[in-house]
Amino acid sequence: METKEKNVKKAEKVILNALKTDCTGCSTCADFKADNLQHAIARLNGVSKAKVDEITSKVTIEYDKQKIILSKITERIEKLGYQVEILSREEIQ
């Protein structure tokens, strides 16, 4: 008996707005924190891509829904002192 895997999308792309809650917004601080935030997200198991735009405060993340759930990602971002707002979500292959 042959089983065919249905076309199940296991990956998701999400765009978040992440505002630092304890910073005045200077560019040096924003650059440093954006780099740290990007590395912290990218290290999470299941995250395949993370990009932080320090100018717009937008975070684009691609992750495997079988390995990690979005709430774990946003929880990590919030623990780093950011307020998180989900702007969009889409399933990808």
Residue, then its C-alpha position, 0 to 999 in steps of 0.5 A: m500500500e502506497t501512502k502519499e503525503k498530502n501537500v501539507k505546508k509545514a513552514e510559515k513566514v511571519i512579519l512582526n513589529a518589535l519595539k524595544t520597550d526600554c530604549t530611546g531609539c538612537s541609531t547606535c542602540a537600534d543597530f546593536k539591538a537589532d543584531n542581537l535580536q536577529h541572532a537570538i531568533a535565528r538560534l531557535n530550533g526550527v527557525s530557518k531565516a530571521k531578518v530584523d530591520e532596525i529602521t522599521s522595527k519589522v522582523t521577518i521570520e521563516y520557521d518550521k511549524q513542526k519544530i517550533i510554534l509562533s508563541k515560542i518565538t514571540e516569547r523569546i523576543e518579549k524576554l529580550g525586552y520587546q513588545v511584539e505585534i504580529l503584522s502578517r502570517e503566511e504558509i510557505q513551502 
